[in-house]
Structures are given as structure tokens and as C-alpha cells.
Amino acid sequence: MLGLETKLMKAWEGKSARDIADAPVTAIQGISEGDAEKLFQAFGIKTVRDLGTNKFFRWAQSIATLAD
């Protein structure tokens, strides 16, 4: 699925995009339980969808794109 396998923990490989979006952020390789707790405390982020739609992250991504 679009090369996502290298970006996900093994347990989430082969799952649908909808399932992954609703998965905890720890489904993404490199995000630990401790990281997930900090994301929740700071931004209320629980799921991959929350992470991908967070307004602050989207704003930063837009700024970075404009800068490039």
C-alpha cells in the first residue's frame, strides 16, 4: 500500500488505510509509548488520524512547503 510497510510497525502492515488512520500513533515506526503519551499530553493526539490532521502540524507543513 503505497510503500507504507516501511513506515509502520509489523502488526499494522497490510491493514487498510482506514484501520491505520484509527490506530494508535505507536503504529508508526519510531513512535514509542512514551512519545505517544507526550503527543497526547501536548496536543490531545491519540490516533494516526489525529496526528495527520493536527492543525499545528499542518500549519508547519504548509510553511515548510512554502519555504522550499
Summary of the structure (lengths in Angstrom):
residues: 68
radius of gyration: 12.8
end to end distance: 27.5
largest distance: 36.2
contacts: 155
relative contact order: 0.13
helix: 66%
strand: 6%
